[in-house]
Amino acid sequence: MVQPIYQSSIFHMPDHRVAAATEHAVHPHSYYSRWGNPTVSYLENQLSALMGTEASLVFPSGMAAITTTLLTLLGPGDRVAMSSALYGDTTRFFLEELRRWGVVVSLFDPCEPRALPALIEQGARLVYFESISNPELRIADLDAIHAACRGRPVLTVCDCTFSPPGVLAEGQRPADLCLHSLTKYLSGHYSVFGGSVSGPQALIDRIWHQQSLYGSAIDPQAAWQISQGVKTLQLRIARQSASAALLAEALCGHPRVERVFHPSLQCGPGTAARRHLSAGGGVLSVSLKGGEAAALRLVERTRVFGLSVSLGGVSSCIEHAQSMSHSMLDAMDAQMLAQSGARIPPDGLVRLSVGIEEPEDLLQDLMAALDD
Ligand SMILES: *Cc1c(COP(=O)(O)O)cnc(C)c1O
């Protein structure tokens, strides 16, 4: 009933003919574990079934999935259009690393992608965005992005970490390739790192060649642990989404709160694009009156919400986005960053990831922390 862990780097070959043939195979799962492993394949098949794609590849972290995918698809002189609202390290990879390798990077607003048709006209061949952005929960206008790309020689790549199956409505395909940090909702217990890319077999095969070359292989033990988490994803997402919606609603009227961001609310950025979602997910952000000082006060006063980065797991976390999850933007050239138009989280923004605890306990915790 539970798949075994093939904790092995090598596999015994029946004869030399089979061994030599496997050397030339694409993604063999029982030969050398940098190329594939049965426990890892099990997880890859789980993800493809969940996402409704032909194939998936699993990596040791979300960033490994993102960087390997982009390095496979892009080369010097290529043009890309990137969303202005991305995870800090992804922004850094585009603006520092890919530019260093001669890729021409331009930005567009994922909620109002008016600039996108012109960027594609100018030769952008890859469009990269997050379906719901980290940390401001900006919902990408999928219809407008797809309309701009339709009939053009352009590949869409979406980081779906904030919209796993259960948040994204059934049958929705946000992009040609869907990336996940499995560290978050998919594993769901804050005990393991992982990343994935899902999409058409031919593209996944291309990415596999680079993955095996770069050596970005996940350990079977970690893959197994993520597989176990995936089995309860739907239950967790339903509970987390309901609790987060309840907290978002309650925080909206609080006198110390300036603004609340959660896809369940009418007022957030990009809410017109909500039709692609079937739930809001467990993450919400709150900007506080009193800016950074008020935000830091809140993150240190909660008891049930633990002060920690990351999101999507069974226990609730709270963090100050600018100085924690997105602090890597600080390390970048400030002038270049400002000129690029990339969004930097405001200093009064607190990001909450709601777990599966009793919603009433979470509500009381937040209200007490805001009030005293
Ligand atoms: C966490 C995160 C990543 C990076 O994933 P790791 O597993 O930490 O490498 C990428 N994108 C988003 C949206 C994330 O939240």
The ligand as a MOL file (V3000), in Angstrom:
LIG
                    3D

  0  0  0     0  0            999 V3000
M  V30 BEGIN CTAB
M  V30 COUNTS 15 15 0 0 0
M  V30 BEGIN ATOM
M  V30 1 C 9.6890 28.9700 -2.2980 0
M  V30 2 C 9.4370 29.3830 -3.6830 0
M  V30 3 C 10.3580 29.0850 -4.6980 0
M  V30 4 C 11.6890 28.4050 -4.4300 0
M  V30 5 O 11.5200 27.1060 -4.0090 0
M  V30 6 P 12.6150 26.3400 -3.0900 0
M  V30 7 O 12.0010 25.0000 -2.9030 0
M  V30 8 O 12.7740 27.1490 -1.8400 0
M  V30 9 O 13.8750 26.3090 -3.8780 0
M  V30 10 C 10.0340 29.4640 -5.9840 0
M  V30 11 N 8.8870 30.0940 -6.2730 0
M  V30 12 C 7.9770 30.3980 -5.3170 0
M  V30 13 C 6.7280 31.0980 -5.7100 0
M  V30 14 C 8.2220 30.0570 -3.9970 0
M  V30 15 O 7.3260 30.3860 -3.0540 0
M  V30 END ATOM
M  V30 BEGIN BOND
M  V30 1 1 1 2
M  V30 2 1 2 3
M  V30 3 2 2 14
M  V30 4 1 3 4
M  V30 5 2 3 10
M  V30 6 1 4 5
M  V30 7 1 5 6
M  V30 8 2 6 7
M  V30 9 1 6 8
M  V30 10 1 6 9
M  V30 11 1 10 11
M  V30 12 2 11 12
M  V30 13 1 12 13
M  V30 14 1 12 14
M  V30 15 1 14 15
M  V30 END BOND
M  V30 END CTAB
M  END
